[in-house]
Amino acid sequence: KDLETKLRYLTQLVYPAISEKSKERQDKMMARFNKASRLTDSPNGTMAMARDERRE
């Protein structure tokens, strides 16, 4: 019976809390990435190159 109580506690309280925190963190990471990154549309087959300004 004690094991059932612990499992119920985990599934009803702990796991959802962990999931919520993970989702919040993922949303923040996505927002940071989207703010710093530019996405542009280009036709298929277009050759593209990026210059790394930090590279010597």
C-alpha positions in Angstrom: 0.0 0.0 0.0 2.9 2.4 0.8 4.3 1.8 -2.7 1.0 2.6 -4.3 0.8 5.9 -2.4 4.3 6.9 -3.5 3.5 6.0 -7.1 0.3 8.0 -7.0 2.2 10.9 -5.5 4.8 10.8 -8.3 2.3 10.5 -11.1 -0.1 13.2 -9.8 2.3 15.8 -8.5 6.0 15.3 -9.2 5.9 14.2 -12.9 3.6 17.0 -14.0 5.7 19.6 -12.2 8.8 18.4 -13.9 7.1 18.4 -17.2 5.8 21.9 -16.7 9.3 23.2 -15.7 10.8 21.5 -18.7 8.2 23.1 -21.0 8.8 26.5 -19.6 12.6 26.2 -20.1 12.1 24.9 -23.6 9.8 27.8 -24.5 12.4 30.3 -23.2 15.2 28.6 -25.2 13.0 28.8 -28.3 12.2 32.4 -27.8 15.9 33.3 -27.3 16.8 31.3 -30.5 14.1 32.9 -32.5 15.0 36.4 -31.4 18.7 35.9 -32.3 18.2 34.0 -35.6 16.9 35.2 -38.9 15.1 32.8 -41.2 14.8 33.7 -44.8 13.0 32.0 -47.6 15.0 31.0 -50.7 14.2 28.9 -53.7 15.2 25.2 -53.7 18.7 24.7 -55.0 20.0 28.1 -54.0 23.6 28.0 -52.9 24.3 29.9 -49.7 27.3 30.7 -47.5 27.7 32.2 -44.1 30.8 34.2 -43.1 32.1 33.6 -39.5 33.4 37.1 -38.5 35.2 35.6 -35.4 37.3 33.3 -37.5 40.9 34.4 -38.2 
